[in-house]
Amino acid sequence: MVSRWLSFHPHLLPHHHPLLFSNVPFHKPLFPPILTAKPSILLKTKCYPFSTMASSNPPQSVSQFDNFEPDPTLTNDELKPTTSDQRTFSGLEMATLWIGLVVGVPSYYLAGSLADLGMAWWQGIATVVAANVILLLPLILTGHPGTKYGISFPVLARSSFGIRGAHIPTLLRALIGCGWYGIESWIGGEAIFLLLPKIIKDSSLAEPLIWLGTSPLEFGCFVLFWSAQLAIVWNGIDAIRDLEKYSAPILILLTSLLLIWSYTNAGGFNHMLSLSSKLSSSQFWALFFPSLTANISFWAPVALNIPDFTRFAKSQKDQIIGQIGLPIFMGAFTFVGLAVASSTKVIFGHMISDPIQLLGQIGGIWTKILAILGISLAIITTNIAANVVAPANALVNLSPSRFTFRRGAVLTALLGIAFQPWRLLGSSESFVYTWLVGYSAVMGPIGAVILADYYLIKRCDLSIGDLYTMSSQGAYYYEGGYNLAAVAALIIGILPVIPGFLNKTGILNSVPDVFTVIYNNAWFFSFFSAGILYWIISSVRSRGMNDHQQKHPLLPNSSS
C-alpha cells in the first residue's frame, strides 16, 4: 500500500526526467532546487515507517537502478542497492546483531561507571534502559529507508545533504567509528596483557613512556589485537553477519556463567540490592541528564548508520523486530555488569568495575584463558559491526574507484590508533562525559536532518537514479552538490555545545551556566534544534518554489 501512494507523482507539465530524456530542453529555475518532493503532493503523500508491507515486494530500487547508467564516481559493488537475493537478514539475525554489539566491555564499563559516580543500582539500570528506549525510535526510523530502498547510510545521506555534501556526515560518523575501534582494540589488548608471564610484565617494557601515555608492552598488545580483527573484516559483510549470528549464543552462555559465578561466590545479590544512592536529589538530577545523554550517544553512531545493516533485512517487519532487542539486551547486560561489579566488593573486599581487571583475579590459568577468549569474542563482535562498517562505507563513498570495503576497513583501523584510546579510558569522567557526551553533539544534528528530510520533506519518497548521478539537474544535486540548508542546520546544531565541551576538556576555565546545561543535554539540544531548523528552512524554500512555479507555469518543475 505504501509503495502505491509513493509512486503517484502529479505534475503541472508532462514529466521528462533529464537523465532519461536528454534531448528535452531544460531551463533551470531561478530558485535552487532544495526539495525533491513535489509541492503539490507534499500533504497527500503518506509514509508509514512502521508498516511491515513496505518491503513485502521485491525492492523498487533494483529495477530503478538498472534502468540507467550510474556515475562511476558514485558507485561500486558496496554502494549499489541490495538485490532481493542479498536481503537475507531475518528478525532473529538482526536481534543477534544487537546481542553481539551489546555484550562487550564498554557496555559493562558504562554500567560500572554509573555506580562509580554514585548512582544506586536501580537508578543506573533505569538510566540505561530509558536512554535506549528513547534511541529506539530514531533507530527504527533511520533503518526504514535502508530496508525499503536497499541503500547504505552514505547513499541515504546524499538525499538530504547533497551528492557531494553527503561526505560531511559520513566522514564525521567515520571519525567516531575510528575512535571506538581504537577503544575496543585497546581493551582487547589489555586482555592479551593479562596472559603474559609475570617476568615480562615486570620488565622495563612495562614502564610507561611519558610521550606515549602508556608502556611499550601494553601498546604492543593493543597493536596485536588491533591487527587480529582485520582477518574477519577482510571477508566482508557476510563474514560479519556469520560472526554475530554464531557468537550470540556463546556470549549469552559466558555472560550467564559470569553472573552465576558472582552470585555463588558473593552469596547472592544482597550487596547489590542494598546499594543506595550516594547522591542528594539535586546531585542525582545534575548527574542523570548528562548520563542519559551519554547512554543515548553510546549507540547513536550505530543508529545513524543502521541502514548499512537494514538494507540486508528481508522486510520492514524483520528490521523492526531486530531493533527492539536493543533496550532489552542493554537493560539485561547492565544488570549483569552492576551485579558482578557489586559482588566483587564482597568477594575481594573492594569493587572492581573493570572486567579486564576482574579476569586477572578469578580462577587459575585455564579459567583465565577461557574468560579472556570469551571477552575477546565479545570485543570483536562489537568492534567490527559497530565501528568498521560505517567508516569503511564512508571511505568507499568518498572515492568508490580507490576504496573498497577492505581498504576502508584498514584505514579505519589505522585512524583508531591516532585517537590514543588509552587516554580516553583514563577515568569514568573522561569516558562518559568527554568522549560520549562530546560526540553526541555531532551525531544528534546529523540524524535529525536525515530524519526530517526523509519523513517531513520527502515523505519517504526517494529517486534512486538521482542518488547515483552527478548531473546538475539531478534531484539531489542542490547547489553544486551541497544542500546548504542541511549544512547550516548541522553547524548551528553543533555550535552552542562547543563552549561546554571546551570547559569540560579544560580549555576554558569557566562558561555561563546555560552552556553547561546545553552540553549536559548535547544530543537532545542538537537533535531538536537542527531538525526543526532544517524543516523550517526547507519548508520556506519549498513554499517559495511553489509560488514561483504558479507564477511561471511554463517552467518545468525544478525537481523533475
Buried (B, 14 or more C-beta within 10 A) or exposed (E): EBBEBBEEBEBBEEBBBBBEEEEEEBEEBEBBBBBBBBBBBBEEBBBBBEBBEBBBEEBBBBEBBEEBEBBEEBBBEBBBBBBEEBBBBBBBBBBBBBBBBBBBBBBBBBBBBBBBBBBBBBBBBBBBBBBBBBBBEBBBBBBBBBBBBBBBBBBBBBBBBBBBBBBBBBBBBBBBBBBBBBBBBBBBBBBBBBBBEEEEBEBEBBEBEEEEEBBBBBBBBBEBBBEBBBEBBEEBBEBBBEBBBEBBEBBBEBBEEBBEBBBEEBEEBEBBEEBEBEBEEEEBEBBBBBBBBBBBBBBBBBBBBBBBBBBBBBBBBBBBBBBBBBBBBBBBBBBBBBBBBBBBBBBBEEBBBBBBEBBBEBEEEEEBBBBBBBBBBBBBBBBBBBBBBBBBBBBBBBEBEEBBBBBBBBBBBEBBBEBBBBBBBEEBEBBBBBBBBBBBBBBBBBBBBBBBBBBBBBBBBBBBBBBBBBBBBBBBBBBEBBBBBBBBBBEBBBEBBBBBBBBBEEEBEEBEEEBBBBBBBBBBBBBBBBBBBBBEBBBEBBEBBBEBBEEEEEBBBBBB
